[in-house]
Amino acid sequence: MERDYLEWVNKAYRILVDNPEVPKMELKLFDGKISVYRCGDIIRCDIKREETKRR
C-alpha cells in the first residue's frame, strides 16, 4: 500500500513540475490524505494519517 502512495506522490510531483498551472493535488485515504502542492518555488508533500500525528 505504501508503495502505491509513493508512486502517486511521484506522479503528482511530475505533474506539478511539468504544468505550472496546477497548484495542488490531493489523494484522499481512508485514514487521512496526501497533498502535493506548490509553495512559491518549492513543491511540498504533506501526509496526514493517524500514524503521523504528534503525541
mmCIF file of the N, C-alpha and C atoms, coordinates in Angstrom:
data_MODEL
# 
_entry.id   MODEL 
# 
loop_
_atom_site.group_PDB 
_atom_site.id 
_atom_site.type_symbol 
_atom_site.label_atom_id 
_atom_site.label_alt_id 
_atom_site.label_comp_id 
_atom_site.label_asym_id 
_atom_site.label_entity_id 
_atom_site.label_seq_id 
_atom_site.pdbx_PDB_ins_code 
_atom_site.Cartn_x 
_atom_site.Cartn_y 
_atom_site.Cartn_z 
_atom_site.occupancy 
_atom_site.B_iso_or_equiv 
_atom_site.pdbx_formal_charge 
_atom_site.auth_seq_id 
_atom_site.auth_comp_id 
_atom_site.auth_asym_id 
_atom_site.auth_atom_id 
_atom_site.pdbx_PDB_model_num 
ATOM 1   N N  . MET A 1 1  ? 0.821  -1.187 0.000   1.00 0.00 ? 1  MET A N  1 
ATOM 2   C CA . MET A 1 1  ? 0.000  0.000  0.000   1.00 0.00 ? 1  MET A CA 1 
ATOM 3   C C  . MET A 1 1  ? 0.874  1.263  0.000   1.00 0.00 ? 1  MET A C  1 
ATOM 4   N N  . GLU A 1 2  ? 1.910  1.291  0.846   1.00 0.00 ? 2  GLU A N  1 
ATOM 5   C CA . GLU A 1 2  ? 2.793  2.459  0.881   1.00 0.00 ? 2  GLU A CA 1 
ATOM 6   C C  . GLU A 1 2  ? 3.475  2.672  -0.464  1.00 0.00 ? 2  GLU A C  1 
ATOM 7   N N  . ARG A 1 3  ? 3.769  1.590  -1.156  1.00 0.00 ? 3  ARG A N  1 
ATOM 8   C CA . ARG A 1 3  ? 4.383  1.715  -2.484  1.00 0.00 ? 3  ARG A CA 1 
ATOM 9   C C  . ARG A 1 3  ? 3.446  2.446  -3.436  1.00 0.00 ? 3  ARG A C  1 
ATOM 10  N N  . ASP A 1 4  ? 2.153  2.161  -3.353  1.00 0.00 ? 4  ASP A N  1 
ATOM 11  C CA . ASP A 1 4  ? 1.167  2.861  -4.179  1.00 0.00 ? 4  ASP A CA 1 
ATOM 12  C C  . ASP A 1 4  ? 1.143  4.350  -3.850  1.00 0.00 ? 4  ASP A C  1 
ATOM 13  N N  . TYR A 1 5  ? 1.248  4.675  -2.557  1.00 0.00 ? 5  TYR A N  1 
ATOM 14  C CA . TYR A 1 5  ? 1.272  6.077  -2.147  1.00 0.00 ? 5  TYR A CA 1 
ATOM 15  C C  . TYR A 1 5  ? 2.502  6.782  -2.705  1.00 0.00 ? 5  TYR A C  1 
ATOM 16  N N  . LEU A 1 6  ? 3.650  6.119  -2.633  1.00 0.00 ? 6  LEU A N  1 
ATOM 17  C CA . LEU A 1 6  ? 4.882  6.716  -3.151  1.00 0.00 ? 6  LEU A CA 1 
ATOM 18  C C  . LEU A 1 6  ? 4.812  6.911  -4.666  1.00 0.00 ? 6  LEU A C  1 
ATOM 19  N N  . GLU A 1 7  ? 4.228  5.962  -5.366  1.00 0.00 ? 7  GLU A N  1 
ATOM 20  C CA . GLU A 1 7  ? 4.064  6.114  -6.812  1.00 0.00 ? 7  GLU A CA 1 
ATOM 21  C C  . GLU A 1 7  ? 3.138  7.275  -7.124  1.00 0.00 ? 7  GLU A C  1 
ATOM 22  N N  . TRP A 1 8  ? 2.062  7.446  -6.335  1.00 0.00 ? 8  TRP A N  1 
ATOM 23  C CA . TRP A 1 8  ? 1.148  8.563  -6.552  1.00 0.00 ? 8  TRP A CA 1 
ATOM 24  C C  . TRP A 1 8  ? 1.863  9.891  -6.297  1.00 0.00 ? 8  TRP A C  1 
ATOM 25  N N  . VAL A 1 9  ? 2.659  9.981  -5.216  1.00 0.00 ? 9  VAL A N  1 
ATOM 26  C CA . VAL A 1 9  ? 3.398  11.211 -4.910  1.00 0.00 ? 9  VAL A CA 1 
ATOM 27  C C  . VAL A 1 9  ? 4.351  11.535 -6.056  1.00 0.00 ? 9  VAL A C  1 
ATOM 28  N N  . ASN A 1 10 ? 5.041  10.544 -6.571  1.00 0.00 ? 10 ASN A N  1 
ATOM 29  C CA . ASN A 1 10 ? 5.959  10.751 -7.685  1.00 0.00 ? 10 ASN A CA 1 
ATOM 30  C C  . ASN A 1 10 ? 5.215  11.274 -8.912  1.00 0.00 ? 10 ASN A C  1 
ATOM 31  N N  . LYS A 1 11 ? 4.072  10.678 -9.218  1.00 0.00 ? 11 LYS A N  1 
ATOM 32  C CA . LYS A 1 11 ? 3.277  11.101 -10.372 1.00 0.00 ? 11 LYS A CA 1 
ATOM 33  C C  . LYS A 1 11 ? 2.748  12.529 -10.177 1.00 0.00 ? 11 LYS A C  1 
ATOM 34  N N  . ALA A 1 12 ? 2.259  12.837 -8.964  1.00 0.00 ? 12 ALA A N  1 
ATOM 35  C CA . ALA A 1 12 ? 1.751  14.179 -8.676  1.00 0.00 ? 12 ALA A CA 1 
ATOM 36  C C  . ALA A 1 12 ? 2.877  15.212 -8.772  1.00 0.00 ? 12 ALA A C  1 
ATOM 37  N N  . TYR A 1 13 ? 4.048  14.881 -8.271  1.00 0.00 ? 13 TYR A N  1 
ATOM 38  C CA . TYR A 1 13 ? 5.207  15.774 -8.355  1.00 0.00 ? 13 TYR A CA 1 
ATOM 39  C C  . TYR A 1 13 ? 5.537  16.077 -9.813  1.00 0.00 ? 13 TYR A C  1 
ATOM 40  N N  . ARG A 1 14 ? 5.591  15.049 -10.650 1.00 0.00 ? 14 ARG A N  1 
ATOM 41  C CA . ARG A 1 14 ? 5.906  15.245 -12.071 1.00 0.00 ? 14 ARG A CA 1 
ATOM 42  C C  . ARG A 1 14 ? 4.856  16.128 -12.743 1.00 0.00 ? 14 ARG A C  1 
ATOM 43  N N  . ILE A 1 15 ? 3.590  15.964 -12.398 1.00 0.00 ? 15 ILE A N  1 
ATOM 44  C CA . ILE A 1 15 ? 2.528  16.796 -12.984 1.00 0.00 ? 15 ILE A CA 1 
ATOM 45  C C  . ILE A 1 15 ? 2.729  18.250 -12.582 1.00 0.00 ? 15 ILE A C  1 
ATOM 46  N N  . LEU A 1 16 ? 3.035  18.518 -11.306 1.00 0.00 ? 16 LEU A N  1 
ATOM 47  C CA . LEU A 1 16 ? 3.253  19.895 -10.864 1.00 0.00 ? 16 LEU A CA 1 
ATOM 48  C C  . LEU A 1 16 ? 4.488  20.504 -11.513 1.00 0.00 ? 16 LEU A C  1 
ATOM 49  N N  . VAL A 1 17 ? 5.538  19.715 -11.698 1.00 0.00 ? 17 VAL A N  1 
ATOM 50  C CA . VAL A 1 17 ? 6.751  20.229 -12.343 1.00 0.00 ? 17 VAL A CA 1 
ATOM 51  C C  . VAL A 1 17 ? 6.481  20.539 -13.818 1.00 0.00 ? 17 VAL A C  1 
ATOM 52  N N  . ASP A 1 18 ? 5.787  19.643 -14.493 1.00 0.00 ? 18 ASP A N  1 
ATOM 53  C CA . ASP A 1 18 ? 5.545  19.804 -15.926 1.00 0.00 ? 18 ASP A CA 1 
ATOM 54  C C  . ASP A 1 18 ? 4.486  20.852 -16.251 1.00 0.00 ? 18 ASP A C  1 
ATOM 55  N N  . ASN A 1 19 ? 3.544  21.085 -15.341 1.00 0.00 ? 19 ASN A N  1 
ATOM 56  C CA . ASN A 1 19 ? 2.453  22.014 -15.608 1.00 0.00 ? 19 ASN A CA 1 
ATOM 57  C C  . ASN A 1 19 ? 2.325  23.015 -14.461 1.00 0.00 ? 19 ASN A C  1 
ATOM 58  N N  . PRO A 1 20 ? 2.902  24.210 -14.596 1.00 0.00 ? 20 PRO A N  1 
ATOM 59  C CA . PRO A 1 20 ? 2.844  25.211 -13.518 1.00 0.00 ? 20 PRO A CA 1 
ATOM 60  C C  . PRO A 1 20 ? 1.439  25.733 -13.240 1.00 0.00 ? 20 PRO A C  1 
ATOM 61  N N  . GLU A 1 21 ? 0.471  25.430 -14.101 1.00 0.00 ? 21 GLU A N  1 
ATOM 62  C CA . GLU A 1 21 ? -0.912 25.876 -13.880 1.00 0.00 ? 21 GLU A CA 1 
ATOM 63  C C  . GLU A 1 21 ? -1.605 25.054 -12.784 1.00 0.00 ? 21 GLU A C  1 
ATOM 64  N N  . VAL A 1 22 ? -1.092 23.864 -12.478 1.00 0.00 ? 22 VAL A N  1 
ATOM 65  C CA . VAL A 1 22 ? -1.688 23.007 -11.446 1.00 0.00 ? 22 VAL A CA 1 
ATOM 66  C C  . VAL A 1 22 ? -1.084 23.388 -10.101 1.00 0.00 ? 22 VAL A C  1 
ATOM 67  N N  . PRO A 1 23 ? -1.891 23.954 -9.162  1.00 0.00 ? 23 PRO A N  1 
ATOM 68  C CA . PRO A 1 23 ? -1.327 24.393 -7.889  1.00 0.00 ? 23 PRO A CA 1 
ATOM 69  C C  . PRO A 1 23 ? -1.225 23.293 -6.832  1.00 0.00 ? 23 PRO A C  1 
ATOM 70  N N  . LYS A 1 24 ? -2.126 22.264 -6.916  1.00 0.00 ? 24 LYS A N  1 
ATOM 71  C CA . LYS A 1 24 ? -2.195 21.305 -5.817  1.00 0.00 ? 24 LYS A CA 1 
ATOM 72  C C  . LYS A 1 24 ? -2.874 20.021 -6.279  1.00 0.00 ? 24 LYS A C  1 
ATOM 73  N N  . MET A 1 25 ? -2.416 18.896 -5.718  1.00 0.00 ? 25 MET A N  1 
ATOM 74  C CA . MET A 1 25 ? -3.071 17.614 -5.960  1.00 0.00 ? 25 MET A CA 1 
ATOM 75  C C  . MET A 1 25 ? -3.240 16.919 -4.616  1.00 0.00 ? 25 MET A C  1 
ATOM 76  N N  . GLU A 1 26 ? -4.399 16.269 -4.422  1.00 0.00 ? 26 GLU A N  1 
ATOM 77  C CA . GLU A 1 26 ? -4.673 15.579 -3.168  1.00 0.00 ? 26 GLU A CA 1 
ATOM 78  C C  . GLU A 1 26 ? -5.169 14.166 -3.442  1.00 0.00 ? 26 GLU A C  1 
ATOM 79  N N  . LEU A 1 27 ? -4.770 13.278 -2.561  1.00 0.00 ? 27 LEU A N  1 
ATOM 80  C CA . LEU A 1 27 ? -5.240 11.896 -2.602  1.00 0.00 ? 27 LEU A CA 1 
ATOM 81  C C  . LEU A 1 27 ? -5.908 11.622 -1.269  1.00 0.00 ? 27 LEU A C  1 
ATOM 82  N N  . LYS A 1 28 ? -7.221 11.379 -1.296  1.00 0.00 ? 28 LYS A N  1 
ATOM 83  C CA . LYS A 1 28 ? -7.955 11.067 -0.070  1.00 0.00 ? 28 LYS A CA 1 
ATOM 84  C C  . LYS A 1 28 ? -7.738 9.599  0.265   1.00 0.00 ? 28 LYS A C  1 
ATOM 85  N N  . LEU A 1 29 ? -7.427 9.336  1.515   1.00 0.00 ? 29 LEU A N  1 
ATOM 86  C CA . LEU A 1 29 ? -7.211 7.983  2.004   1.00 0.00 ? 29 LEU A CA 1 
ATOM 87  C C  . LEU A 1 29 ? -8.304 7.645  3.009   1.00 0.00 ? 29 LEU A C  1 
ATOM 88  N N  . PHE A 1 30 ? -8.456 6.384  3.328   1.00 0.00 ? 30 PHE A N  1 
ATOM 89  C CA . PHE A 1 30 ? -9.461 6.013  4.317   1.00 0.00 ? 30 PHE A CA 1 
ATOM 90  C C  . PHE A 1 30 ? -9.092 6.493  5.712   1.00 0.00 ? 30 PHE A C  1 
ATOM 91  N N  . ASP A 1 31 ? -7.815 6.769  5.951   1.00 0.00 ? 31 ASP A N  1 
ATOM 92  C CA . ASP A 1 31 ? -7.367 7.236  7.260   1.00 0.00 ? 31 ASP A CA 1 
ATOM 93  C C  . ASP A 1 31 ? -6.633 8.572  7.207   1.00 0.00 ? 31 ASP A C  1 
ATOM 94  N N  . GLY A 1 32 ? -6.873 9.373  6.161   1.00 0.00 ? 32 GLY A N  1 
ATOM 95  C CA . GLY A 1 32 ? -6.226 10.678 6.058   1.00 0.00 ? 32 GLY A CA 1 
ATOM 96  C C  . GLY A 1 32 ? -6.135 11.143 4.621   1.00 0.00 ? 32 GLY A C  1 
ATOM 97  N N  . LYS A 1 33 ? -5.075 11.895 4.305   1.00 0.00 ? 33 LYS A N  1 
ATOM 98  C CA . LYS A 1 33 ? -4.875 12.348 2.928   1.00 0.00 ? 33 LYS A CA 1 
ATOM 99  C C  . LYS A 1 33 ? -3.410 12.684 2.695   1.00 0.00 ? 33 LYS A C  1 
ATOM 100 N N  . ILE A 1 34 ? -3.052 12.706 1.414   1.00 0.00 ? 34 ILE A N  1 
ATOM 101 C CA . ILE A 1 34 ? -1.723 13.110 0.977   1.00 0.00 ? 34 ILE A CA 1 
ATOM 102 C C  . ILE A 1 34 ? -1.899 14.290 0.049   1.00 0.00 ? 34 ILE A C  1 
ATOM 103 N N  . SER A 1 35 ? -1.167 15.370 0.296   1.00 0.00 ? 35 SER A N  1 
ATOM 104 C CA . SER A 1 35 ? -1.230 16.566 -0.532  1.00 0.00 ? 35 SER A CA 1 
ATOM 105 C C  . SER A 1 35 ? 0.151  16.853 -1.111  1.00 0.00 ? 35 SER A C  1 
ATOM 106 N N  . VAL A 1 36 ? 0.183  17.181 -2.382  1.00 0.00 ? 36 VAL A N  1 
ATOM 107 C CA . VAL A 1 36 ? 1.401  17.638 -3.042  1.00 0.00 ? 36 VAL A CA 1 
ATOM 108 C C  . VAL A 1 36 ? 1.033  18.997 -3.631  1.00 0.00 ? 36 VAL A C  1 
ATOM 109 N N  . TYR A 1 37 ? 1.751  20.052 -3.216  1.00 0.00 ? 37 TYR A N  1 
ATOM 110 C CA . TYR A 1 37 ? 1.354  21.388 -3.630  1.00 0.00 ? 37 TYR A CA 1 
ATOM 111 C C  . TYR A 1 37 ? 2.555  22.299 -3.809  1.00 0.00 ? 37 TYR A C  1 
ATOM 112 N N  . ARG A 1 38 ? 2.318  23.352 -4.561  1.00 0.00 ? 38 ARG A N  1 
ATOM 113 C CA . ARG A 1 38 ? 3.339  24.348 -4.850  1.00 0.00 ? 38 ARG A CA 1 
ATOM 114 C C  . ARG A 1 38 ? 3.249  25.459 -3.806  1.00 0.00 ? 38 ARG A C  1 
ATOM 115 N N  . CYS A 1 39 ? 4.413  25.835 -3.267  1.00 0.00 ? 39 CYS A N  1 
ATOM 116 C CA . CYS A 1 39 ? 4.501  26.911 -2.281  1.00 0.00 ? 39 CYS A CA 1 
ATOM 117 C C  . CYS A 1 39 ? 5.674  27.795 -2.705  1.00 0.00 ? 39 CYS A C  1 
ATOM 118 N N  . GLY A 1 40 ? 5.379  28.793 -3.522  1.00 0.00 ? 40 GLY A N  1 
ATOM 119 C CA . GLY A 1 40 ? 6.448  29.616 -4.084  1.00 0.00 ? 40 GLY A CA 1 
ATOM 120 C C  . GLY A 1 40 ? 7.236  28.805 -5.092  1.00 0.00 ? 40 GLY A C  1 
ATOM 121 N N  . ASP A 1 41 ? 8.541  28.712 -4.892  1.00 0.00 ? 41 ASP A N  1 
ATOM 122 C CA . ASP A 1 41 ? 9.404  27.926 -5.778  1.00 0.00 ? 41 ASP A CA 1 
ATOM 123 C C  . ASP A 1 41 ? 9.631  26.506 -5.264  1.00 0.00 ? 41 ASP A C  1 
ATOM 124 N N  . ILE A 1 42 ? 8.857  26.099 -4.276  1.00 0.00 ? 42 ILE A N  1 
ATOM 125 C CA . ILE A 1 42 ? 9.045  24.795 -3.632  1.00 0.00 ? 42 ILE A CA 1 
ATOM 126 C C  . ILE A 1 42 ? 7.795  23.946 -3.846  1.00 0.00 ? 42 ILE A C  1 
ATOM 127 N N  . ILE A 1 43 ? 7.995  22.664 -4.063  1.00 0.00 ? 43 ILE A N  1 
ATOM 128 C CA . ILE A 1 43 ? 6.879  21.725 -4.104  1.00 0.00 ? 43 ILE A CA 1 
ATOM 129 C C  . ILE A 1 43 ? 6.944  20.912 -2.820  1.00 0.00 ? 43 ILE A C  1 
ATOM 130 N N  . ARG A 1 44 ? 5.833  20.913 -2.064  1.00 0.00 ? 44 ARG A N  1 
ATOM 131 C CA . ARG A 1 44 ? 5.788  20.237 -0.771  1.00 0.00 ? 44 ARG A CA 1 
ATOM 132 C C  . ARG A 1 44 ? 4.862  19.029 -0.822  1.00 0.00 ? 44 ARG A C  1 
ATOM 133 N N  . CYS A 1 45 ? 5.123  18.113 0.072   1.00 0.00 ? 45 CYS A N  1 
ATOM 134 C CA . CYS A 1 45 ? 4.299  16.919 0.206   1.00 0.00 ? 45 CYS A CA 1 
ATOM 135 C C  . CYS A 1 45 ? 3.908  16.793 1.675   1.00 0.00 ? 45 CYS A C  1 
ATOM 136 N N  . ASP A 1 46 ? 2.609  16.757 1.960   1.00 0.00 ? 46 ASP A N  1 
ATOM 137 C CA . ASP A 1 46 ? 2.103  16.573 3.323   1.00 0.00 ? 46 ASP A CA 1 
ATOM 138 C C  . ASP A 1 46 ? 1.361  15.248 3.388   1.00 0.00 ? 46 ASP A C  1 
ATOM 139 N N  . ILE A 1 47 ? 1.663  14.491 4.416   1.00 0.00 ? 47 ILE A N  1 
ATOM 140 C CA . ILE A 1 47 ? 0.970  13.225 4.654   1.00 0.00 ? 47 ILE A CA 1 
ATOM 141 C C  . ILE A 1 47 ? 0.265  13.346 5.994   1.00 0.00 ? 47 ILE A C  1 
ATOM 142 N N  . LYS A 1 48 ? -1.048 13.275 5.956   1.00 0.00 ? 48 LYS A N  1 
ATOM 143 C CA . LYS A 1 48 ? -1.841 13.387 7.180   1.00 0.00 ? 48 LYS A CA 1 
ATOM 144 C C  . LYS A 1 48 ? -2.543 12.053 7.410   1.00 0.00 ? 48 LYS A C  1 
ATOM 145 N N  . ARG A 1 49 ? -1.983 11.290 8.346   1.00 0.00 ? 49 ARG A N  1 
ATOM 146 C CA . ARG A 1 49 ? -2.541 9.999  8.726   1.00 0.00 ? 49 ARG A CA 1 
ATOM 147 C C  . ARG A 1 49 ? -2.444 9.868  10.232  1.00 0.00 ? 49 ARG A C  1 
ATOM 148 N N  . GLU A 1 50 ? -3.134 8.917  10.792  1.00 0.00 ? 50 GLU A N  1 
ATOM 149 C CA . GLU A 1 50 ? -3.118 8.710  12.238  1.00 0.00 ? 50 GLU A CA 1 
ATOM 150 C C  . GLU A 1 50 ? -1.690 8.514  12.755  1.00 0.00 ? 50 GLU A C  1 
ATOM 151 N N  . GLU A 1 51 ? -0.871 7.790  12.009  1.00 0.00 ? 51 GLU A N  1 
ATOM 152 C CA . GLU A 1 51 ? 0.490  7.483  12.470  1.00 0.00 ? 51 GLU A CA 1 
ATOM 153 C C  . GLU A 1 51 ? 1.441  8.681  12.399  1.00 0.00 ? 51 GLU A C  1 
ATOM 154 N N  . THR A 1 52 ? 1.058  9.768  11.711  1.00 0.00 ? 52 THR A N  1 
ATOM 155 C CA . THR A 1 52 ? 1.945  10.919 11.599  1.00 0.00 ? 52 THR A CA 1 
ATOM 156 C C  . THR A 1 52 ? 1.582  12.029 12.573  1.00 0.00 ? 52 THR A C  1 
ATOM 157 N N  . LYS A 1 53 ? 0.532  11.835 13.379  1.00 0.00 ? 53 LYS A N  1 
ATOM 158 C CA . LYS A 1 53 ? 0.117  12.862 14.338  1.00 0.00 ? 53 LYS A CA 1 
ATOM 159 C C  . LYS A 1 53 ? 1.098  12.930 15.510  1.00 0.00 ? 53 LYS A C  1 
ATOM 160 N N  . ARG A 1 54 ? 1.210  14.133 16.065  1.00 0.00 ? 54 ARG A N  1 
ATOM 161 C CA . ARG A 1 54 ? 2.052  14.312 17.247  1.00 0.00 ? 54 ARG A CA 1 
ATOM 162 C C  . ARG A 1 54 ? 1.394  13.647 18.446  1.00 0.00 ? 54 ARG A C  1 
ATOM 163 N N  . ARG A 1 55 ? 2.228  13.232 19.360  1.00 0.00 ? 55 ARG A N  1 
ATOM 164 C CA . ARG A 1 55 ? 1.688  12.576 20.559  1.00 0.00 ? 55 ARG A CA 1 
ATOM 165 C C  . ARG A 1 55 ? 2.040  13.341 21.784  1.00 0.00 ? 55 ARG A C  1 
# 
